[in-house]
Amino acid sequence: MRWLRFIIGLLLALTLHSLLDNFFPNALAFFNPYIILVVYYSMGGNLLGAIVAGVIAGLVQDAFSGAIFGLHAFSLTFCGYLVAYVNSRLVLRGAAAFGGALIASVVINEIAIYVLVNILLRQRIGMFEEGLFMKTVLTSLFGILIYHLLTLFLREEPIEATKRPSGW
């Protein structure tokens, strides 16, 4: 059931990506639908599932954005792993935890992309702080709206968190 939700979410993110790219070519600099999907899936605490979700969503984003192939796959995988790891230890639930994880993931994702582009292209690019702020705000607000809509329509908590044992 979770993978079906992920595939439907990936198709919706790809549709949103295509529509935004056609009508507002610069809008994807201020909004990332794929990070919402990866964070939503990673909040369950499943590390392997978060890694696979990050790789798949990142490769789809790379294929349709014209960026360096694998750039978003690496950064989304990294963000998904961090969210799943933290959530597997703390079992965070609710809209506030999802919003906090989404805000942190957007910032970490942009910093990871900035560092990777500087390393791979071997040239300095400027960090666009205003764009980072707007991307964080818009993506987080849209993500929390989606979270509340899923809670309303599913009539239950959309994220089933599981806690990993902390012993050796």
Secondary structure, 3 states (H helix, E strand, C coil): CHHHHHHHHHHHHHHHHHHHHHHCCCHHHCCCHHHHHHHHHHCCCCHHHHHHHHHHHHHHHHHHHCCCCCHHHHHHHHHHHHHHHHHHHHCCCCHHHHHHHHHHHHHHHHHHHHHHHHHHHCCCCCCCHHHHHHHHHHHHHHHHHHHHHHHHHHCCCCCCCCCCCCCC
